[in-house]
Amino acid sequence: MPDIYLHNTLTGSKELFVPVNPECVTIYVCGPTVYDLAHIGNARPPVVFDVLVRLLSAAYPAVKYVANITDIDDKINAAAAENSETIAELTQRFSEAYLQDIDSLGARKAHLYPRATHHIDAILAMIEVLIEKGHAYPSKGHVLFHVPSDPNYGELSKRSLDEMIDGARVEVADYKRDPKDFVLWKPSSADLPGWDSPWGRGRPGWHIECSAMIHQHLGTTIDIHGGGSDLMFPHHENESAQSRCAHQTSVFARYWMHSGMLNFGGEKMSKSLGNIQSIRSLTEQHQGEVLRYALLSGQYRSTLNWSDEQIGQARASLDGLYQVLRDFDYAEPSATANYAEQPIDAFPASVIQPLCDDLNTPQALAALHGAAAELRRCDNDEARARCADTLRSGGWLLGLLQQNAESYFTQATGRASDKTLSAQEIEGHIAARKAARANKEFSKADAIRDELLALGIELEDSREGTRWRRQ
């Protein structure tokens, strides 16, 4: 089995991946706060870590992948009030929408999507442990983590005291012993969601939610903790501190991995800036697989500049890969191929090697195009079948090239012809053209071809008949 190297934010270096238990790798990724439709920037972590889970699943007997959903938050409370609906209704609606959206991008489901409100008992239990061990204290209906009690606080983000306070935008309140102390539990008014606790009716702070869910579902120490780079501080720093202190361990997550932000119009894409593009709106305009290719076209830790040009380049690249499979009669994936069950050595080395080098997806995509070029050069059926399988199996690791090539080209979404002719109408024109050619009415046949081309429908005549694709 090839060695897998991952960049560890904790150490700032690329390290050999060695799991706690080689029989089952554990990975946790921070998910969205569900008060609105997720934007395409929210899609980068689930797509990136889906590739990682596919790779690890090929290399190890089992992978337990947990991705949370934050369903209690001040933004949720405000959105529910504005929409005149209950918090439960709003979070259920947007949780379902989020899962549908990432499914449209080819992200396989995590083993579990825990929600904060389903883990109140675990949260309360962890807070009580932190108080007992002297790392937290109740004050005026709040419970706060006392940052100076953890000598290793700041090891993940490597920030100075001033940077910590500025970066967290902390509230310097009279109930805090130290300005850096952060909330584990806070009081709730009658109009806000809340639960009974030893410190009064209230609700959990953001950071404690993930720590409690990780402990309940994955244990005291996990292999990989992932999320967007914007979560490194304060969220992940605080998670690490409270988890290590509660369980008296030196390590909470052995490898911290952070995906870079998406820039749109020269600025970080975010709801607060109002420069977002929702996953839902984009999948109405483009195939989800095209968007996935675009998200994987940059190194996952780097900032990715999102634009219509980026999407267009992704579509052209994906078109080229599917066209090769279509041209050589490998339009349909093999009925016997079950790539999810294959060991890592069964996948093409040209794709595995870059993925084992800190998920180098741009190089892995380049390897797929190399396999496509080789397929075009093949001069016998055995070689063609081998190269086609390289494309399909390598594509599976990236979550690409698993649909029927004919279906890919004839889907209307994202094509120039998506507002013109239906598939049935196109087939009718092709039948009329075939009849015209049979009657030697070649001018009429050419006119039909030209008419379809003007509408964004390209015809391809082959030995098996006439195929078509939307431009």
C-alpha positions as CSV (number, residue, x, y, z in Angstrom):
1,M,0.0,0.0,0.0
2,P,1.4,3.4,-0.9
3,D,2.1,5.9,1.9
4,I,-0.4,8.7,2.3
5,Y,0.9,12.1,3.3
6,L,-1.4,14.9,4.6
7,H,-0.6,18.5,5.5
8,N,-1.2,18.9,9.2
9,T,-2.3,22.4,10.2
10,L,-1.2,21.6,13.8
11,T,2.5,21.2,12.8
12,G,2.4,23.2,9.6
13,S,4.0,20.4,7.6
14,K,3.2,17.5,5.5
15,E,3.2,14.2,7.5
16,L,2.9,10.5,6.9
17,F,-0.6,9.5,7.8
18,V,-0.7,6.9,10.6
19,P,-4.1,6.2,12.1
20,V,-4.8,5.5,15.7
21,N,-6.4,2.2,14.7
22,P,-5.5,0.9,11.3
23,E,-8.7,-1.2,11.3
24,C,-10.9,1.9,11.4
25,V,-9.9,5.5,10.4
26,T,-12.0,8.3,12.1
27,I,-12.7,11.6,10.5
28,Y,-14.9,14.5,11.5
29,V,-15.7,17.5,9.3
30,C,-17.5,20.7,10.4
31,G,-20.7,21.2,8.4
32,P,-22.9,24.2,7.9
33,T,-25.1,26.3,10.2
34,V,-28.5,25.8,8.6
35,Y,-30.3,29.1,8.4
36,D,-30.3,29.5,4.6
37,L,-29.3,27.7,1.4
38,A,-25.7,26.7,1.4
39,H,-23.4,28.6,-1.0
40,I,-20.8,27.1,-3.3
41,G,-18.1,28.0,-0.8
42,N,-19.8,25.7,1.7
43,A,-19.5,22.9,-0.8
44,R,-15.7,22.8,-0.9
45,P,-15.2,20.9,2.4
46,P,-17.7,18.1,1.6
47,V,-16.3,17.7,-1.9
48,V,-12.6,17.7,-0.8
49,F,-13.2,15.4,2.2
50,D,-15.3,13.1,0.1
51,V,-12.2,12.5,-2.1
52,L,-10.1,11.9,1.1
53,V,-12.7,9.4,2.4
54,R,-12.7,7.6,-0.9
55,L,-8.9,7.4,-0.8
56,L,-8.8,6.2,2.8
57,S,-11.6,3.7,2.2
58,A,-9.5,2.1,-0.5
59,A,-6.4,2.0,1.8
60,Y,-8.0,0.9,5.1
61,P,-10.6,-1.8,6.1
62,A,-13.0,0.8,7.4
63,V,-13.5,4.6,7.7
64,K,-16.0,6.3,10.0
65,Y,-16.8,9.7,8.6
66,V,-18.9,12.1,10.7
67,A,-20.0,15.5,9.4
68,N,-22.1,17.7,11.8
69,I,-25.0,20.1,11.2
70,T,-25.2,23.1,13.5
71,D,-28.9,23.6,14.2
72,I,-28.8,26.0,17.1
73,D,-27.3,29.4,16.6
74,D,-28.2,33.1,16.9
75,K,-28.4,33.4,13.1
76,I,-30.9,30.5,13.1
77,N,-33.0,32.2,15.8
78,A,-33.1,35.4,13.8
79,A,-33.9,33.7,10.5
80,A,-36.8,31.7,12.0
81,A,-38.3,34.8,13.6
82,E,-38.0,36.7,10.3
83,N,-39.7,33.8,8.4
84,S,-42.4,33.4,11.1
85,E,-41.6,29.7,11.5
86,T,-40.3,27.5,14.3
87,I,-36.6,26.9,14.6
88,A,-37.2,23.2,14.2
89,E,-39.0,23.8,10.9
90,L,-36.3,26.1,9.5
91,T,-33.4,23.9,10.4
92,Q,-35.1,20.8,9.1
93,R,-35.9,22.5,5.8
94,F,-32.3,23.8,5.3
95,S,-30.7,20.6,6.5
96,E,-32.6,18.6,3.9
97,A,-31.7,21.2,1.3
98,Y,-28.0,21.0,2.2
99,L,-27.9,17.3,2.0
100,Q,-29.6,17.4,-1.4
101,D,-27.2,20.0,-2.7
102,I,-24.0,18.2,-1.8
103,D,-25.5,15.0,-3.2
104,S,-26.0,16.8,-6.5
105,L,-22.2,17.4,-6.4
106,G,-21.5,13.7,-6.1
107,A,-20.5,13.9,-2.4
108,R,-21.3,10.5,-0.9
109,K,-23.1,10.5,2.4
110,A,-21.2,10.6,5.6
111,H,-21.9,7.8,8.0
112,L,-23.6,10.2,10.4
113,Y,-24.8,13.8,10.4
114,P,-25.2,14.6,14.1
115,R,-27.1,17.7,15.1
116,A,-26.3,19.8,18.1
117,T,-29.8,19.8,19.5
118,H,-29.8,16.0,19.6
119,H,-26.7,16.0,21.9
120,I,-27.7,18.3,24.8
121,D,-27.1,15.6,27.4
122,A,-23.6,15.0,26.1
123,I,-22.9,18.7,26.0
124,L,-24.0,19.2,29.6
125,A,-21.9,16.2,30.7
126,M,-18.8,17.6,29.1
127,I,-19.3,21.1,30.6
128,E,-19.7,19.5,34.0
129,V,-16.4,17.6,33.6
130,L,-14.6,20.8,32.5
131,I,-15.9,22.6,35.6
132,E,-14.9,19.7,37.9
133,K,-11.4,19.7,36.4
134,G,-11.0,23.5,36.9
135,H,-11.1,24.4,33.2
136,A,-14.5,26.1,33.3
137,Y,-16.6,28.2,35.6
138,P,-20.2,29.3,35.9
139,S,-20.9,33.0,36.0
140,K,-24.2,34.9,35.9
141,G,-26.1,32.1,34.1
142,H,-23.2,31.5,31.7
143,V,-20.5,28.8,31.8
144,L,-17.1,29.8,30.3
145,F,-14.0,28.0,29.4
146,H,-11.0,29.6,31.2
147,V,-8.4,29.9,28.5
148,P,-5.4,30.4,30.9
149,S,-6.1,27.0,32.4
150,D,-4.9,25.4,29.2
151,P,-1.1,25.9,28.8
152,N,-1.3,24.7,25.2
153,Y,-4.1,27.0,24.1
154,G,-3.1,28.6,20.7
155,E,-1.0,25.7,19.5
156,L,-3.3,25.1,16.4
157,S,-3.7,28.7,15.2
158,K,-0.4,30.0,16.5
159,R,-1.8,33.4,17.3
160,S,-0.7,36.0,19.8
161,L,-2.9,37.2,22.6
162,D,-3.9,40.3,20.7
163,E,-4.6,38.3,17.6
164,M,-6.8,35.9,19.6
165,I,-8.9,38.7,21.0
166,D,-9.2,40.5,17.6
167,G,-9.7,37.3,15.6
168,A,-12.5,35.9,17.9
169,R,-14.1,39.4,18.2
170,V,-14.6,38.4,21.8
171,E,-17.0,40.2,24.1
172,V,-15.1,41.6,27.1
173,A,-18.0,41.0,29.6
174,D,-18.1,41.5,33.3
175,Y,-18.9,37.8,33.8
176,K,-15.5,36.7,32.3
177,R,-12.4,36.1,34.3
178,D,-10.2,36.7,31.2
179,P,-11.1,38.4,27.9
180,K,-10.2,35.3,26.0
181,D,-12.6,33.0,27.9
182,F,-15.3,31.7,25.7
183,V,-18.8,30.5,26.3
184,L,-19.8,26.9,26.8
185,W,-23.3,27.6,28.0
186,K,-25.4,30.8,27.8
187,P,-28.8,31.8,29.2
188,S,-31.9,31.8,26.9
189,S,-34.8,34.1,27.1
190,A,-38.4,32.8,27.0
191,D,-38.6,33.4,23.2
192,L,-35.4,31.5,22.4
193,P,-34.7,27.8,22.4
194,G,-33.3,26.5,25.7
195,W,-32.8,23.5,27.9
196,D,-32.7,23.1,31.7
197,S,-29.2,22.9,33.2
198,P,-27.5,23.2,36.6
199,W,-26.8,26.8,35.6
200,G,-30.3,27.7,34.5
201,R,-32.3,27.5,31.3
202,G,-30.0,28.1,28.4
203,R,-28.4,26.8,25.2
204,P,-24.9,25.6,24.3
205,G,-22.1,27.7,22.8
206,W,-20.9,26.8,19.3
207,H,-17.6,25.2,20.1
208,I,-18.7,22.7,22.8
209,E,-21.2,21.2,20.4
210,C,-18.6,19.7,18.1
211,S,-16.5,18.5,21.0
212,A,-19.4,16.6,22.6
213,M,-20.5,15.1,19.3
214,I,-17.0,13.9,18.4
215,H,-16.6,12.3,21.8
216,Q,-19.9,10.5,21.6
217,H,-19.5,9.2,18.1
218,L,-15.8,8.9,17.5
219,G,-14.0,8.8,20.8
220,T,-11.5,10.8,22.8
221,T,-8.8,11.0,20.1
222,I,-9.6,11.0,16.4
223,D,-7.4,10.7,13.3
224,I,-8.5,13.7,11.2
225,H,-10.5,16.8,11.9
226,G,-11.4,18.8,8.8
227,G,-13.2,22.0,7.8
228,G,-12.7,25.3,6.1
229,S,-9.7,27.4,6.9
230,D,-12.0,30.1,8.4
231,L,-12.8,27.7,11.2
232,M,-9.2,27.3,12.4
233,F,-9.7,30.2,14.9
234,P,-11.5,30.4,17.1
235,H,-13.7,27.4,16.5
236,H,-11.1,24.6,16.0
237,E,-8.7,26.1,18.5
238,N,-11.5,26.1,21.2
239,E,-12.7,22.7,20.2
240,S,-9.2,21.3,20.7
241,A,-8.7,23.1,24.0
242,Q,-11.9,22.0,25.7
243,S,-11.6,18.4,24.4
244,R,-8.0,17.9,25.5
245,C,-8.8,19.4,28.9
246,A,-12.0,17.4,29.5
247,H,-10.3,14.1,28.7
248,Q,-6.8,14.9,29.9
249,T,-5.2,14.0,26.7
250,S,-2.3,15.8,24.8
251,V,-3.9,15.1,21.4
252,F,-7.5,15.6,20.3
253,A,-7.1,15.3,16.6
254,R,-3.9,13.8,15.2
255,Y,-4.2,15.6,11.8
256,W,-6.0,18.9,11.2
257,M,-6.9,19.6,7.6
258,H,-8.3,22.9,6.3
259,S,-9.6,23.7,2.9
260,G,-9.1,27.1,1.4
261,M,-11.8,29.7,0.8
262,L,-13.6,30.5,-2.5
263,N,-13.1,34.1,-3.8
264,F,-15.8,35.6,-5.9
265,G,-15.3,39.0,-7.5
266,G,-12.0,39.4,-5.7
267,E,-13.4,38.8,-2.2
268,K,-14.0,35.8,0.0
269,M,-17.5,34.4,-0.7
270,S,-19.7,34.9,2.3
271,K,-23.3,35.6,3.2
272,S,-22.1,38.7,5.2
273,L,-20.6,40.2,2.1
274,G,-23.6,39.4,0.0
275,N,-21.4,37.9,-2.8
276,I,-22.6,34.3,-2.6
277,Q,-23.8,31.9,-5.2
278,S,-25.9,29.1,-3.7
279,I,-25.3,25.5,-4.7
280,R,-29.0,25.3,-5.6
281,S,-28.9,28.1,-8.1
282,L,-25.7,26.9,-9.7
283,T,-27.0,23.3,-10.1
284,E,-30.0,24.8,-11.9
285,Q,-27.6,26.3,-14.4
286,H,-24.8,23.7,-14.5
287,Q,-24.4,19.9,-14.1
288,G,-23.3,19.1,-10.6
289,E,-20.4,17.1,-11.9
290,V,-19.1,20.1,-13.7
291,L,-19.2,22.2,-10.5
292,R,-17.4,19.3,-8.7
293,Y,-14.6,19.3,-11.3
294,A,-14.3,23.1,-10.8
295,L,-14.0,22.7,-7.0
296,L,-11.3,20.0,-7.4
297,S,-9.3,22.0,-10.1
298,G,-7.3,23.9,-7.4
299,Q,-5.2,22.5,-4.6
300,Y,-7.6,22.1,-1.7
301,R,-5.6,24.3,0.8
302,S,-5.3,27.2,-1.7
303,T,-7.8,30.0,-2.3
304,L,-9.9,29.2,-5.4
305,N,-11.1,32.0,-7.6
306,W,-14.7,31.2,-8.5
307,S,-16.1,32.5,-11.8
308,D,-18.1,31.7,-14.8
309,E,-14.8,31.2,-16.7
310,Q,-13.7,28.6,-14.1
311,I,-17.0,26.7,-14.5
312,G,-16.6,26.9,-18.3
313,Q,-13.1,25.5,-18.2
314,A,-14.3,22.7,-16.0
315,R,-17.1,21.8,-18.4
316,A,-14.8,21.8,-21.4
317,S,-12.3,19.5,-19.6
318,L,-15.1,17.1,-18.5
319,D,-16.6,17.1,-22.0
320,G,-13.2,16.0,-23.3
321,L,-13.0,13.1,-20.9
322,Y,-16.5,11.9,-21.6
323,Q,-16.1,12.3,-25.3
324,V,-13.2,9.9,-25.4
325,L,-15.3,7.3,-23.5
326,R,-18.2,7.9,-25.9
327,D,-16.0,7.7,-29.1
328,F,-14.5,4.4,-28.1
329,D,-17.8,2.8,-27.1
330,Y,-17.2,3.0,-23.4
331,A,-20.2,5.3,-22.8
332,E,-21.6,3.0,-20.2
333,P,-19.7,2.1,-17.0
334,S,-18.9,-1.6,-16.7
335,A,-21.7,-3.6,-15.0
336,T,-19.0,-5.5,-13.0
337,A,-17.1,-2.5,-11.8
338,N,-17.5,-1.8,-8.0
339,Y,-14.9,0.7,-7.4
340,A,-16.0,1.3,-3.8
341,E,-14.9,-2.3,-2.9
342,Q,-11.5,-2.1,-4.7
343,P,-8.2,-2.1,-2.7
344,I,-6.0,0.9,-3.3
345,D,-3.5,-1.1,-5.4
346,A,-6.3,-1.8,-8.0
347,F,-6.6,1.9,-8.8
348,P,-4.3,3.5,-11.4
349,A,-1.0,4.6,-9.8
350,S,-1.1,7.8,-11.9
351,V,-4.1,9.0,-10.0
352,I,-3.3,7.4,-6.6
353,Q,0.1,8.9,-6.3
354,P,-0.9,12.6,-6.4
355,L,-3.9,11.9,-4.1
356,C,-1.5,10.3,-1.6
357,D,0.5,13.5,-1.8
358,D,-1.8,15.7,0.3
359,L,-4.8,15.3,-2.1
360,N,-3.2,16.8,-5.1
361,T,-6.4,16.8,-7.1
362,P,-5.1,19.0,-10.0
363,Q,-2.4,16.5,-10.7
364,A,-4.9,13.6,-10.4
365,L,-7.2,15.4,-12.9
366,A,-4.2,15.7,-15.2
367,A,-3.6,12.0,-14.9
368,L,-7.2,11.4,-16.1
369,H,-6.5,13.5,-19.2
370,G,-3.3,11.5,-19.7
371,A,-5.3,8.3,-19.6
372,A,-7.8,9.8,-22.1
373,A,-5.0,10.7,-24.5
374,E,-3.5,7.2,-24.2
375,L,-7.0,5.7,-24.9
376,R,-7.0,7.6,-28.2
377,R,-3.7,6.1,-29.1
378,C,-4.6,2.5,-28.4
379,D,-4.7,0.2,-31.3
380,N,-6.3,-2.9,-29.9
381,D,-9.4,-3.8,-27.8
382,E,-7.4,-5.0,-24.8
383,A,-5.5,-1.8,-24.5
384,R,-8.6,0.3,-25.0
385,A,-10.4,-1.6,-22.3
386,R,-7.5,-1.1,-19.9
387,C,-7.3,2.7,-20.5
388,A,-11.1,3.1,-20.3
389,D,-11.0,1.4,-16.9
390,T,-8.2,3.7,-15.8
391,L,-10.4,6.6,-16.7
392,R,-13.5,5.2,-14.9
393,S,-11.7,3.9,-11.8
394,G,-9.4,7.0,-11.4
395,G,-12.5,9.1,-12.0
396,W,-14.3,7.3,-9.2
397,L,-11.6,8.4,-6.7
398,L,-12.4,12.0,-7.7
399,G,-16.1,11.4,-7.8
400,L,-16.2,11.9,-11.6
401,L,-16.9,10.0,-14.8
402,Q,-19.4,7.6,-13.3
403,Q,-22.5,8.5,-15.4
404,N,-23.4,7.3,-18.8
405,A,-21.5,9.4,-21.4
406,E,-24.6,9.7,-23.6
407,S,-26.6,11.0,-20.7
408,Y,-23.9,13.4,-19.8
409,F,-24.0,15.0,-23.2
410,T,-27.7,15.0,-23.6
411,Q,-28.6,16.7,-20.3
412,A,-29.9,20.1,-20.9
413,T,-28.6,21.7,-17.7
414,G,-25.7,24.0,-18.4
415,R,-25.8,23.6,-22.2
416,A,-26.3,26.4,-24.7
417,S,-29.4,24.5,-25.9
418,D,-31.0,24.0,-22.5
419,K,-33.9,26.4,-23.4
420,T,-34.6,25.1,-26.9
421,L,-35.4,21.5,-27.9
422,S,-36.3,18.5,-25.8
423,A,-34.6,15.2,-26.3
424,Q,-37.8,13.9,-28.0
425,E,-37.8,16.9,-30.4
426,I,-34.1,16.4,-31.3
427,E,-34.7,12.7,-32.0
428,G,-37.6,13.7,-34.3
429,H,-35.3,16.0,-36.3
430,I,-32.7,13.3,-36.5
431,A,-35.3,10.9,-37.9
432,A,-36.4,13.5,-40.4
433,R,-32.8,14.0,-41.5
434,K,-32.3,10.2,-41.8
435,A,-35.4,10.0,-44.0
436,A,-34.1,12.9,-46.2
437,R,-30.8,11.2,-46.7
438,A,-32.5,7.9,-47.6
439,N,-34.5,9.8,-50.2
440,K,-31.2,11.5,-51.4
441,E,-32.5,14.8,-50.4
442,F,-29.1,15.9,-49.1
443,S,-29.8,19.6,-49.1
444,K,-32.8,19.0,-46.8
445,A,-30.7,16.8,-44.6
446,D,-27.9,19.4,-44.4
447,A,-30.5,22.1,-43.6
448,I,-31.8,20.0,-40.6
449,R,-28.2,19.6,-39.4
450,D,-27.5,23.3,-39.7
451,E,-30.8,24.2,-38.0
452,L,-29.9,21.9,-35.0
453,L,-26.4,23.3,-34.8
454,A,-27.8,26.8,-34.7
455,L,-29.9,25.7,-31.7
456,G,-26.8,24.3,-30.0
457,I,-27.3,20.6,-31.0
458,E,-24.2,19.0,-32.6
459,L,-24.7,15.7,-34.5
460,E,-22.1,13.0,-34.8
461,D,-22.6,10.4,-37.5
462,S,-21.0,7.0,-36.7
463,R,-21.3,3.4,-37.8
464,E,-23.9,2.8,-35.1
465,G,-26.0,5.7,-36.3
466,T,-26.3,9.4,-35.5
467,R,-25.5,10.6,-32.0
468,W,-26.1,14.1,-30.6
469,R,-24.8,16.3,-27.9
470,R,-25.8,19.7,-26.5
471,Q,-23.1,22.3,-26.9
